[in-house]
Amino acid sequence: MCGSSRAEENRILDKCISLQIANTEDMEDIESKLSDALMAACDKSFKKARTHMKTHNHKTVPWWTEELTVARKRINTFRRKYQRAKNNNIREQRKTEYQAKKNSISIKIKMLKNSRGNNTVTTRYPQTRGT
């Protein structure tokens, strides 16, 4: 097949495949093998998208709430808007807006941390009398 053209190679391959498919039982077997070969080729040639599974390898804190998660995501949105602003006037405006939102959530976190953190410590480790 060294000197043959691409069309001739395809014709020879078609002839070989048609000779192998003598009856329908062989055809199902060949279809299965061809499908497996195509899947293997695709798996090797295409990049697979990584699944973004959340793994919780860290300890959670008892004072963190869903409200804080939502607020944190909103603050990140404000930060991205501020960072991506092209106009300096808009950039400064968004910067002050971002900093105000960030300060307010920081205060909320500190308050929740102090109030809930103290409560969880006392409920987990109750003090005994007389010691």
VEXVEX-856412 format. One record per residue: residue number from 1; residue in one letter; chain; x, y, z of N, C-alpha, C in turn. Coordinates in Angstrom, 3 decimals. Layout:
<recs>
{rec NUM, "A", "A", {X, Y, Z}, {X, Y, Z}, {X, Y, Z}}
...
</recs>
This chain:
<recs>
{rec 1, "M", "A", {0.804, -1.188, 0.000}, {0.000, 0.000, 0.000}, {0.853, 1.259, 0.000}}
{rec 2, "C", "A", {2.131, 1.156, -0.204}, {3.006, 2.319, -0.137}, {2.699, 3.323, -1.234}}
{rec 3, "G", "A", {2.522, 2.872, -2.476}, {2.327, 3.784, -3.585}, {0.870, 4.034, -3.916}}
{rec 4, "S", "A", {-0.052, 3.471, -3.173}, {-1.466, 3.620, -3.516}, {-2.031, 4.922, -2.962}}
{rec 5, "S", "A", {-3.090, 5.380, -3.582}, {-3.723, 6.627, -3.148}, {-4.655, 6.369, -1.974}}
{rec 6, "R", "A", {-5.122, 7.449, -1.390}, {-6.015, 7.368, -0.232}, {-7.341, 6.695, -0.603}}
{rec 7, "A", "A", {-7.848, 7.000, -1.767}, {-9.110, 6.409, -2.219}, {-8.975, 4.900, -2.389}}
{rec 8, "E", "A", {-7.835, 4.489, -2.892}, {-7.613, 3.042, -3.084}, {-7.500, 2.333, -1.734}}
{rec 9, "E", "A", {-6.865, 2.970, -0.775}, {-6.768, 2.385, 0.564}, {-8.160, 2.231, 1.175}}
{rec 10, "N", "A", {-8.996, 3.230, 1.016}, {-10.355, 3.156, 1.538}, {-11.151, 2.042, 0.862}}
{rec 11, "R", "A", {-10.966, 1.876, -0.450}, {-11.667, 0.822, -1.181}, {-11.243, -0.551, -0.687}}
{rec 12, "I", "A", {-9.948, -0.718, -0.427}, {-9.442, -2.005, 0.077}, {-9.984, -2.276, 1.477}}
{rec 13, "L", "A", {-10.007, -1.256, 2.321}, {-10.566, -1.417, 3.670}, {-12.042, -1.777, 3.622}}
{rec 14, "D", "A", {-12.803, -1.129, 2.739}, {-14.221, -1.453, 2.595}, {-14.417, -2.896, 2.152}}
{rec 15, "K", "A", {-13.568, -3.336, 1.254}, {-13.665, -4.717, 0.757}, {-13.355, -5.710, 1.887}}
{rec 16, "C", "A", {-12.324, -5.426, 2.676}, {-11.958, -6.311, 3.793}, {-13.091, -6.388, 4.814}}
{rec 17, "I", "A", {-13.673, -5.239, 5.122}, {-14.763, -5.222, 6.107}, {-15.973, -5.964, 5.566}}
{rec 18, "S", "A", {-16.306, -5.771, 4.279}, {-17.473, -6.455, 3.719}, {-17.263, -7.963, 3.655}}
{rec 19, "L", "A", {-16.016, -8.407, 3.481}, {-15.745, -9.843, 3.493}, {-15.908, -10.421, 4.901}}
{rec 20, "Q", "A", {-15.545, -9.642, 5.904}, {-15.663, -10.114, 7.285}, {-17.113, -10.176, 7.744}}
{rec 21, "I", "A", {-17.950, -9.312, 7.196}, {-19.359, -9.299, 7.589}, {-20.105, -10.263, 6.664}}
{rec 22, "A", "A", {-19.965, -11.532, 6.920}, {-20.597, -12.552, 6.077}, {-22.049, -12.770, 6.495}}
{rec 23, "N", "A", {-22.312, -12.759, 7.772}, {-23.690, -12.925, 8.225}, {-23.992, -11.933, 9.344}}
{rec 24, "T", "A", {-25.245, -11.894, 9.781}, {-25.672, -10.880, 10.749}, {-25.062, -11.098, 12.119}}
{rec 25, "E", "A", {-24.766, -12.316, 12.512}, {-24.154, -12.571, 13.812}, {-22.762, -11.965, 13.873}}
{rec 26, "D", "A", {-22.004, -12.138, 12.778}, {-20.684, -11.519, 12.716}, {-20.800, -9.997, 12.719}}
{rec 27, "M", "A", {-21.842, -9.498, 12.089}, {-22.029, -8.052, 11.990}, {-22.228, -7.424, 13.365}}
{rec 28, "E", "A", {-23.000, -8.055, 14.233}, {-23.207, -7.536, 15.581}, {-21.911, -7.544, 16.382}}
{rec 29, "D", "A", {-21.133, -8.612, 16.221}, {-19.856, -8.716, 16.917}, {-18.893, -7.633, 16.428}}
{rec 30, "I", "A", {-18.852, -7.438, 15.123}, {-17.962, -6.430, 14.547}, {-18.411, -5.028, 14.954}}
{rec 31, "E", "A", {-19.743, -4.807, 14.976}, {-20.260, -3.505, 15.391}, {-19.854, -3.205, 16.829}}
{rec 32, "S", "A", {-19.911, -4.209, 17.681}, {-19.525, -4.038, 19.076}, {-18.039, -3.718, 19.196}}
{rec 33, "K", "A", {-17.221, -4.444, 18.452}, {-15.776, -4.206, 18.493}, {-15.433, -2.825, 17.929}}
{rec 34, "L", "A", {-16.123, -2.428, 16.843}, {-15.876, -1.128, 16.242}, {-16.273, -0.009, 17.201}}
{rec 35, "S", "A", {-17.411, -0.193, 17.854}, {-17.860, 0.801, 18.818}, {-16.867, 0.930, 19.971}}
{rec 36, "D", "A", {-16.376, -0.194, 20.480}, {-15.384, -0.163, 21.560}, {-14.097, 0.517, 21.104}}
{rec 37, "A", "A", {-13.689, 0.218, 19.860}, {-12.461, 0.827, 19.331}, {-12.626, 2.340, 19.183}}
{rec 38, "L", "A", {-13.794, 2.782, 18.720}, {-14.042, 4.215, 18.578}, {-14.062, 4.913, 19.935}}
{rec 39, "M", "A", {-14.696, 4.287, 20.903}, {-14.739, 4.872, 22.244}, {-13.337, 4.981, 22.840}}
{rec 40, "A", "A", {-12.530, 3.950, 22.660}, {-11.156, 3.975, 23.176}, {-10.344, 5.062, 22.481}}
{rec 41, "A", "A", {-10.534, 5.209, 21.170}, {-9.810, 6.241, 20.426}, {-10.233, 7.636, 20.883}}
{rec 42, "C", "A", {-11.521, 7.815, 21.094}, {-12.010, 9.115, 21.560}, {-11.496, 9.425, 22.968}}
{rec 43, "D", "A", {-11.494, 8.430, 23.836}, {-11.010, 8.641, 25.199}, {-9.544, 9.062, 25.208}}
{rec 44, "K", "A", {-8.766, 8.497, 24.295}, {-7.345, 8.844, 24.268}, {-7.097, 10.188, 23.601}}
{rec 45, "S", "A", {-7.893, 10.539, 22.599}, {-7.593, 11.737, 21.825}, {-8.242, 13.005, 22.368}}
{rec 46, "F", "A", {-9.413, 12.899, 23.002}, {-10.100, 14.091, 23.491}, {-9.816, 14.307, 24.962}}
{rec 47, "K", "A", {-9.742, 15.582, 25.321}, {-9.582, 15.919, 26.728}, {-10.920, 15.739, 27.420}}
{rec 48, "K", "A", {-10.877, 15.203, 28.600}, {-12.101, 15.019, 29.364}, {-12.268, 16.199, 30.306}}
{rec 49, "A", "A", {-13.502, 16.651, 30.432}, {-13.795, 17.724, 31.376}, {-13.721, 17.145, 32.781}}
{rec 50, "R", "A", {-13.062, 17.857, 33.633}, {-12.956, 17.389, 35.010}, {-14.264, 17.646, 35.732}}
{rec 51, "T", "A", {-14.650, 16.708, 36.512}, {-15.845, 16.923, 37.309}, {-15.433, 17.691, 38.553}}
{rec 52, "H", "A", {-16.170, 18.720, 38.831}, {-15.844, 19.574, 39.968}, {-16.658, 19.126, 41.171}}
{rec 53, "M", "A", {-16.182, 18.099, 41.784}, {-16.863, 17.601, 42.966}, {-16.296, 18.328, 44.177}}
{rec 54, "K", "A", {-17.183, 18.767, 45.020}, {-16.730, 19.446, 46.220}, {-16.274, 18.404, 47.228}}
{rec 55, "T", "A", {-15.056, 18.548, 47.637}, {-14.545, 17.660, 48.665}, {-14.376, 18.469, 49.936}}
{rec 56, "H", "A", {-14.842, 17.933, 51.000}, {-14.763, 18.636, 52.277}, {-13.661, 18.011, 53.118}}
{rec 57, "N", "A", {-12.445, 18.375, 52.767}, {-11.296, 17.882, 53.520}, {-10.964, 18.791, 54.688}}
{rec 58, "H", "A", {-11.696, 19.877, 54.816}, {-11.437, 20.809, 55.894}, {-12.593, 20.775, 56.884}}
{rec 59, "K", "A", {-12.313, 21.200, 58.067}, {-13.345, 21.225, 59.089}, {-14.200, 22.474, 58.908}}
{rec 60, "T", "A", {-15.492, 22.316, 59.090}, {-16.376, 23.464, 58.991}, {-16.464, 24.147, 60.347}}
{rec 61, "V", "A", {-16.798, 25.410, 60.303}, {-16.942, 26.157, 61.538}, {-18.426, 26.252, 61.878}}
{rec 62, "P", "A", {-18.778, 26.183, 63.128}, {-20.188, 26.126, 63.503}, {-20.944, 27.432, 63.272}}
{rec 63, "W", "A", {-20.263, 28.546, 63.178}, {-20.933, 29.825, 63.033}, {-21.199, 30.221, 61.591}}
{rec 64, "W", "A", {-20.685, 29.475, 60.627}, {-20.871, 29.831, 59.217}, {-22.274, 29.428, 58.775}}
{rec 65, "T", "A", {-22.963, 30.338, 58.077}, {-24.343, 30.091, 57.659}, {-24.460, 30.198, 56.137}}
{rec 66, "E", "A", {-25.604, 29.785, 55.627}, {-25.879, 29.924, 54.196}, {-25.928, 31.397, 53.801}}
{rec 67, "E", "A", {-26.420, 32.220, 54.698}, {-26.480, 33.656, 54.441}, {-25.076, 34.214, 54.190}}
{rec 68, "L", "A", {-24.103, 33.755, 54.959}, {-22.724, 34.205, 54.759}, {-22.159, 33.694, 53.440}}
{rec 69, "T", "A", {-22.530, 32.485, 53.058}, {-22.060, 31.946, 51.785}, {-22.572, 32.786, 50.631}}
{rec 70, "V", "A", {-23.842, 33.118, 50.664}, {-24.426, 33.945, 49.611}, {-23.785, 35.330, 49.611}}
{rec 71, "A", "A", {-23.595, 35.902, 50.787}, {-22.976, 37.230, 50.886}, {-21.543, 37.202, 50.360}}
{rec 72, "R", "A", {-20.814, 36.158, 50.667}, {-19.439, 36.040, 50.182}, {-19.400, 35.973, 48.655}}
{rec 73, "K", "A", {-20.332, 35.226, 48.076}, {-20.382, 35.141, 46.614}, {-20.731, 36.487, 45.992}}
{rec 74, "R", "A", {-21.630, 37.233, 46.636}, {-21.979, 38.562, 46.125}, {-20.789, 39.507, 46.220}}
{rec 75, "I", "A", {-20.049, 39.421, 47.304}, {-18.869, 40.276, 47.455}, {-17.832, 39.945, 46.391}}
{rec 76, "N", "A", {-17.657, 38.661, 46.111}, {-16.724, 38.274, 45.045}, {-17.179, 38.834, 43.699}}
{rec 77, "T", "A", {-18.489, 38.879, 43.477}, {-19.015, 39.466, 42.249}, {-18.685, 40.957, 42.184}}
{rec 78, "F", "A", {-18.884, 41.664, 43.292}, {-18.541, 43.087, 43.341}, {-17.049, 43.291, 43.098}}
{rec 79, "R", "A", {-16.223, 42.425, 43.671}, {-14.779, 42.547, 43.480}, {-14.408, 42.355, 42.014}}
{rec 80, "R", "A", {-15.000, 41.339, 41.369}, {-14.699, 41.112, 39.954}, {-15.141, 42.294, 39.092}}
{rec 81, "K", "A", {-16.303, 42.865, 39.382}, {-16.772, 44.034, 38.628}, {-15.805, 45.202, 38.794}}
{rec 82, "Y", "A", {-15.345, 45.402, 40.011}, {-14.391, 46.482, 40.289}, {-13.075, 46.242, 39.551}}
{rec 83, "Q", "A", {-12.596, 45.020, 39.579}, {-11.301, 44.734, 38.954}, {-11.348, 44.808, 37.429}}
{rec 84, "R", "A", {-12.499, 44.513, 36.844}, {-12.607, 44.458, 35.384}, {-13.085, 45.764, 34.757}}
{rec 85, "A", "A", {-13.308, 46.769, 35.564}, {-13.776, 48.050, 35.035}, {-12.670, 48.701, 34.204}}
{rec 86, "K", "A", {-13.059, 49.220, 33.045}, {-12.079, 49.838, 32.149}, {-11.908, 51.328, 32.450}}
{rec 87, "N", "A", {-12.992, 51.994, 32.726}, {-12.984, 53.434, 32.982}, {-12.564, 53.685, 34.438}}
{rec 88, "N", "A", {-11.652, 54.621, 34.641}, {-11.145, 54.897, 35.990}, {-12.224, 55.433, 36.926}}
{rec 89, "N", "A", {-13.139, 56.247, 36.407}, {-14.210, 56.783, 37.250}, {-15.124, 55.654, 37.741}}
{rec 90, "I", "A", {-15.498, 54.792, 36.822}, {-16.348, 53.655, 37.193}, {-15.580, 52.719, 38.120}}
{rec 91, "R", "A", {-14.299, 52.561, 37.849}, {-13.472, 51.684, 38.682}, {-13.439, 52.162, 40.133}}
{rec 92, "E", "A", {-13.242, 53.462, 40.327}, {-13.204, 54.017, 41.684}, {-14.560, 53.889, 42.374}}
{rec 93, "Q", "A", {-15.621, 54.113, 41.617}, {-16.972, 53.981, 42.171}, {-17.225, 52.538, 42.623}}
{rec 94, "R", "A", {-16.870, 51.598, 41.774}, {-17.068, 50.185, 42.117}, {-16.142, 49.742, 43.243}}
{rec 95, "K", "A", {-14.970, 50.361, 43.321}, {-14.034, 50.021, 44.396}, {-14.612, 50.416, 45.751}}
{rec 96, "T", "A", {-15.162, 51.612, 45.839}, {-15.747, 52.043, 47.110}, {-16.975, 51.200, 47.461}}
{rec 97, "E", "A", {-17.758, 50.833, 46.438}, {-18.923, 49.978, 46.666}, {-18.490, 48.603, 47.185}}
{rec 98, "Y", "A", {-17.450, 48.047, 46.561}, {-16.913, 46.742, 46.977}, {-16.388, 46.807, 48.411}}
{rec 99, "Q", "A", {-15.626, 47.849, 48.724}, {-15.046, 47.960, 50.062}, {-16.122, 48.120, 51.131}}
{rec 100, "A", "A", {-17.187, 48.857, 50.813}, {-18.285, 49.017, 51.769}, {-18.972, 47.676, 52.028}}
{rec 101, "K", "A", {-19.230, 46.925, 50.966}, {-19.869, 45.608, 51.118}, {-18.956, 44.652, 51.890}}
{rec 102, "K", "A", {-17.663, 44.721, 51.579}, {-16.695, 43.851, 52.250}, {-16.627, 44.165, 53.742}}
{rec 103, "N", "A", {-16.620, 45.439, 54.088}, {-16.585, 45.833, 55.498}, {-17.841, 45.371, 56.233}}
{rec 104, "S", "A", {-18.991, 45.494, 55.580}, {-20.240, 45.088, 56.251}, {-20.260, 43.583, 56.498}}
{rec 105, "I", "A", {-19.793, 42.787, 55.555}, {-19.778, 41.330, 55.764}, {-18.722, 40.952, 56.790}}
{rec 106, "S", "A", {-17.615, 41.689, 56.836}, {-16.587, 41.406, 57.843}, {-17.129, 41.628, 59.246}}
{rec 107, "I", "A", {-17.919, 42.671, 59.395}, {-18.533, 42.951, 60.705}, {-19.515, 41.841, 61.069}}
{rec 108, "K", "A", {-20.326, 41.410, 60.086}, {-21.276, 40.316, 60.332}, {-20.552, 39.045, 60.763}}
{rec 109, "I", "A", {-19.467, 38.737, 60.072}, {-18.699, 37.522, 60.386}, {-18.148, 37.598, 61.798}}
{rec 110, "K", "A", {-17.583, 38.757, 62.164}, {-17.025, 38.902, 63.511}, {-18.098, 38.743, 64.584}}
{rec 111, "M", "A", {-19.269, 39.327, 64.319}, {-20.349, 39.216, 65.300}, {-20.819, 37.767, 65.440}}
{rec 112, "L", "A", {-21.029, 37.091, 64.306}, {-21.476, 35.695, 64.364}, {-20.413, 34.797, 64.984}}
{rec 113, "K", "A", {-19.181, 35.086, 64.663}, {-18.074, 34.292, 65.194}, {-18.024, 34.391, 66.709}}
{rec 114, "N", "A", {-18.179, 35.590, 67.212}, {-18.133, 35.795, 68.659}, {-19.371, 35.234, 69.351}}
{rec 115, "S", "A", {-20.554, 35.488, 68.790}, {-21.780, 35.053, 69.473}, {-21.993, 33.551, 69.369}}
{rec 116, "R", "A", {-21.908, 33.002, 68.204}, {-22.144, 31.565, 68.041}, {-20.959, 30.729, 68.497}}
{rec 117, "G", "A", {-19.773, 31.266, 68.325}, {-18.586, 30.531, 68.742}, {-18.579, 30.293, 70.237}}
{rec 118, "N", "A", {-18.967, 31.307, 71.006}, {-19.017, 31.161, 72.459}, {-20.112, 30.196, 72.874}}
{rec 119, "N", "A", {-21.253, 30.227, 72.197}, {-22.358, 29.337, 72.535}, {-22.015, 27.882, 72.258}}
{rec 120, "T", "A", {-21.323, 27.621, 71.144}, {-21.010, 26.234, 70.819}, {-19.978, 25.669, 71.774}}
{rec 121, "V", "A", {-19.083, 26.515, 72.249}, {-18.075, 26.028, 73.186}, {-18.732, 25.625, 74.496}}
{rec 122, "T", "A", {-19.684, 26.426, 74.968}, {-20.315, 26.105, 76.245}, {-21.227, 24.896, 76.131}}
{rec 123, "T", "A", {-21.841, 24.703, 74.967}, {-22.727, 23.543, 74.831}, {-21.928, 22.268, 74.615}}
{rec 124, "R", "A", {-20.795, 22.375, 73.994}, {-19.986, 21.174, 73.768}, {-19.256, 20.740, 75.042}}
{rec 125, "Y", "A", {-18.760, 21.697, 75.763}, {-17.985, 21.402, 76.950}, {-18.598, 22.119, 78.148}}
{rec 126, "P", "A", {-19.650, 21.584, 78.724}, {-20.288, 22.271, 79.846}, {-19.356, 22.306, 81.055}}
{rec 127, "Q", "A", {-19.423, 23.415, 81.761}, {-18.576, 23.551, 82.941}, {-19.199, 22.752, 84.079}}
{rec 128, "T", "A", {-18.338, 22.139, 84.854}, {-18.824, 21.402, 86.017}, {-18.673, 22.246, 87.259}}
{rec 129, "R", "A", {-19.564, 22.074, 88.200}, {-19.504, 22.872, 89.412}, {-18.463, 22.299, 90.364}}
{rec 130, "G", "A", {-17.874, 23.179, 91.074}, {-16.932, 22.752, 92.123}, {-15.518, 22.537, 91.644}}
{rec 131, "T", "A", {-15.225, 22.824, 90.374}, {-13.840, 22.683, 89.935}, {-13.256, 23.981, 89.494}}
</recs>
